[in-house]
Amino acid sequence: MSPQATTSQTVGPYFTIGLEPLNRTQIAQPGIEGEKITVEGQLFDGEGQPVPDALLETWQADAKGRYIHPEDFQGEAGKMEFFGFGRIPTDENGRFCFTTIKPGPVPGPEGSTQAPHIVVSIFMRGLLTRLITRIYFFGEPRNEEDYVLNLIEPARRRTLMARPANADKNVLIWNVNLQGESETVFFDC
């Protein structure tokens, strides 16, 4: 019997061992162009209990809708102060928080434009395959025309919407429910 891990074995709960230096909760540095936002939330299991020791990875465009990636051919890549990628751990209460800029709209299928969004991958103990979802912005006019959002039953779209926290429109709340009545929409990618 080989002690080597196989692809069918669990990935956690060891996110803090060796991966902690890769965490990035400040995705856009001060001075970068765009609307600054902070996204706060909690990760819940199917029984409504917080999930500690999980990890969210985010990927997003800059304020002009450009990705920091060599295959984005929309012109000059964003400044180095904008990373486009975050790795955000949950704490003992399943809470997470990251600061970034609101992304701009990006090209979609068949010449369409996708609404501003942040792609999120979720990793946690006992989860053999990452979960993939998106954060959209409540009240964004482009949401109505977004190709991906229109694939989702209207009643379930709310699970993808980050909403302003009280009067501060730059602090957004977005929770993730892994199962249950309010289960977040996950994509099969």
N, C-alpha and C positions, 0 to 999 in steps of 0.2 A: 504494500500500500504506500503510495506516494504522499508525503506531507505537503506537496505543492497545492496551492489553492486552485480551484477550478472556477469557471465562469458562473456556475450555479450556486456558489457559496455567497453568503451575505457580505455586505460591504461595511458593516459597522459593528459596534458603536465607537469607532476609533477615529472620528473626524478630527479630533484635536491632536492626535498623535501624528506628527509629520506634516499635517496639512495646515496647521494654524498660521504659519508664515505666509501662506497663500491667500488668506482671508483679505477681502477688500470690501469695506462697507462705504468708503468714500470714493464713488465712481467718477465724479467730476470734481476737479480741484477748484478752489476759489479763483475767480477771474475768467472762467470758461464761458463762452457765449451760450445763452439759453436760460430758460426759466428754471430756477433751482427748486427742487422738490425733495422731500424726505418721505419715504414710504415706511410705515410702521405696521406691524401685524403680528399675528400668532398662527402657529401651525397646530391643528387639532386632529386627533384620531377620530374614528367612527363613533366613539362614545362621548365625544366632546371634551376629551382630556388633552391638555397641552402635550406636544411632542418635543422633549428636549433632545439635544445632541443630533439634530438634523442639519442639513446644509442646503441653502438655496444658491444656485448659480444664476446670474442674470446676464443677458446679452441684449444690447440695444443700439440703436442709431444715435447720432448726435442731434443737435437741435435743427440741423438742416436735412436730416434724413439720410446721412451718410454713415456707413459702418466703418470702423477701424479695421479694415480687412483688405488684403490685396485684390480680392475678387470684386470689390465694390468699385464700379467704373463710373461713378457719378462725379468725378472730379477729385480735387484735393482732399486727402484724408483729414480727419479732424486733428486738432492739436493734441500734443502728448498729455496735456492736462486732463484730457477726457479719455478714459480707458475703454469704455463701452462694455466692460466685463466686470462683474462683481462676484464675490464668493462670500456669502453671508451666513454665519452660523446662527442657530437658534439657541437661546439660553435655557436654563433649567425650567422656565415657565413656557417654553415654546415660542418666546418672543423673538422677533427679528426687526432690524432697522437698517436702512441704507439711505445715503444721500446721493443724488444724481441730478441730471437735468431732464426735463420732459423731452422725449425724443420727437423728432419731426416725422412727418409721414414718409413712408418708403414705398418703392415700386411694388406692385402686386401682380397677380396673374393677368394675362391678356391686356396689358397696358393700363390696368387699374392702379389706384393708389390705396395702400393700406393705412388705416388710422394709426396715429401714434400708439405704440405699445412697447412693452418690455417682455422678452421671452424669459421664462423661468424654468429651470430644471430643479427638481427636488430629489435629494438623496437622504436616506435615513436607514437606520438599522432594520433588518428584516425585509428590506425592499431590494429585490434582486435586479430590478430595472428602474432606472430613474423615471420620475413622472415629469411630464412637460406640460406647461400651461402658459398663459399670457396675462399680463396686467394691462388693462385698458384704462382710460380715464373718463370717469363719469362726466357727462355733459359735453364731451368732445363732439362737435358737429360731424366730423368724418366717420364716427362710429357707425352711422346709419348706412354708409356705403361700403364698409369694410367687408371684403370677401370672406374672411375667416369667421367674423362675428355672424354673418348671415347664414353660415352653415349650422349655427347653434340655435336650438329652440329658444325663442324669445325669453321665456321665464327663467332659463338657466344662464343667460348672458350676465345677469347681475353678479354672478360669482367671480367674474373676471374684472369687475369695475373697482378701481381704487377711488374712494370718495374722500372729499375734504373732511378733516377733523375739525369740527366746530367752525369758528370764524377764520381760522388760519388756512387759507386755500393752498398753501405750499406744503402743508403737512397732510399726507394722505394715508388713509387706513385701508388695508387690504389683507384679509384673513384667508387662510387656506384650510379647507375642510376635506380630509382625505376620504371620508365616506359619509353616508347618511343623507338626510333630507336636503341639506344645504351643500352637498358635495360640490367642490370646485370642478369646473370643466377641465378635463385632462385630454391631451391630444395623443393619438397613436402615430408617432413619427418614426 
